[in-house]
């Protein structure tokens, strides 16, 4: 397994997702996203969940390229970053006046993080079986 690009792509993804969670969203954009519904389900909750699939994509991409994200405890550290991101992205909104903390957003962040972790684990264990 080659060392790869280090952790730069991972930290760039974390920074990009955090920035997207903290940038001010104009009231028209925010209202249109949170008011768009599929039956009674708000579509912005899907955005919260699907955002975290970027972590799974990055993990799989790195493994296809033969990268090792961390020298030690790679899988647990990566999973911890995904889980912590789910909390930090929503709680960080308490620090800026133009965004608001929403427990339901946190809930859907955790659903998305859980889905990403499932894909990461599937990738990890299927690649180990092939080795």
C-alpha positions in Angstrom: 0.0 0.0 0.0 1.5 3.3 -1.0 1.4 6.3 1.3 -0.5 8.5 -1.2 -1.2 12.2 -0.9 -1.2 12.2 2.8 -4.3 13.4 4.5 -4.7 16.5 2.4 -7.7 15.3 0.3 -9.5 14.2 3.5 -8.8 17.5 5.3 -9.8 19.5 2.2 -13.1 17.6 2.1 -13.7 18.3 5.8 -12.9 22.0 5.3 -15.1 22.2 2.2 -18.1 20.5 3.9 -17.7 22.7 7.0 -17.6 25.8 4.8 -20.7 24.7 3.0 -22.4 24.3 6.4 -21.4 27.7 7.7 -21.7 30.0 4.7 -24.7 32.4 4.9 -27.5 31.1 2.8 -29.8 33.8 1.4 -33.3 33.6 2.8 -34.8 32.8 -0.6 -32.4 29.8 -1.1 -32.8 28.6 2.5 -36.5 28.8 2.4 -36.8 27.1 -1.0 -34.6 24.2 0.1 -36.3 23.7 3.5 -39.8 24.3 2.1 -39.4 21.8 -0.8 -41.0 18.6 0.3 -41.6 15.2 -1.1 -44.9 14.3 0.5 -44.2 15.4 4.1 -40.4 14.9 3.9 -38.2 18.0 3.7 -35.7 17.7 0.8 -33.0 19.5 2.7 -32.7 16.5 5.0 -31.6 14.5 2.0 -28.9 17.0 1.4 -27.7 16.6 5.0 -27.6 12.9 4.6 -26.1 12.6 1.1 -23.4 15.2 2.0 -21.7 12.6 4.1 -21.5 10.1 1.3 -18.5 12.2 0.1 -16.5 10.6 2.8 -17.3 7.1 1.5 -16.4 8.2 -2.0 -13.1 9.6 -0.9 -12.3 6.4 1.1 -13.1 4.2 -1.9 -11.2 6.4 -4.3 -8.1 6.3 -2.0 -8.3 2.6 -1.7 -8.6 2.1 -5.5 -5.5 4.3 -5.8 -3.8 2.3 -3.1 -3.5 5.1 -0.6 -3.3 4.7 3.1 -5.0 7.6 4.9 -3.3 7.2 8.3 -0.2 5.2 9.2 -1.9 3.6 12.3 -5.5 2.9 13.1 -6.6 4.0 9.6 -10.1 2.7 9.7 -11.1 3.8 13.3 -9.6 7.3 12.8 -11.3 7.8 9.4 -14.7 6.6 10.9 -14.2 8.9 13.9 -13.6 11.9 11.6 -16.9 11.0 9.7 -18.8 10.8 13.0 -17.3 13.9 14.5 -18.1 15.8 11.3 -21.7 15.0 11.7 -21.8 16.7 15.1 -19.3 19.5 14.4 -20.9 20.7 11.2 -24.3 21.3 12.9 -23.0 22.5 16.3 -20.6 25.0 14.5 -23.7 26.8 13.3 -24.2 28.0 16.9 -21.0 30.1 16.5 -22.2 32.1 13.5 -25.2 34.5 13.6 -26.5 33.7 10.1 -27.1 30.0 10.6 -29.1 28.1 13.2 -28.7 24.8 14.9 -31.4 22.3 14.1 -31.6 19.0 15.9 -33.3 17.4 12.9 -30.4 18.4 10.7 -28.0 16.8 13.2 -30.2 13.6 13.1 -29.9 13.5 9.3 -26.2 14.2 9.4 -25.9 11.1 11.6 -27.9 9.1 9.2 -25.7 10.2 6.4 -22.5 9.5 8.4 -23.9 6.1 9.3 -24.5 5.3 5.6 -21.0 6.5 4.7 -19.5 4.3 7.5 -21.4 1.3 6.2 -20.0 1.8 2.7 -16.5 2.4 4.2 -16.7 -0.9 6.2 -18.0 -2.8 3.1 -15.1 -1.4 1.1 -12.6 -2.2 3.8 -13.7 -5.8 4.4 -14.2 -6.7 0.8 -10.8 -5.4 -0.1 -9.2 -7.4 2.7 -10.9 -10.6 1.5 -9.4 -10.1 -2.0 -5.9 -9.6 -0.6 
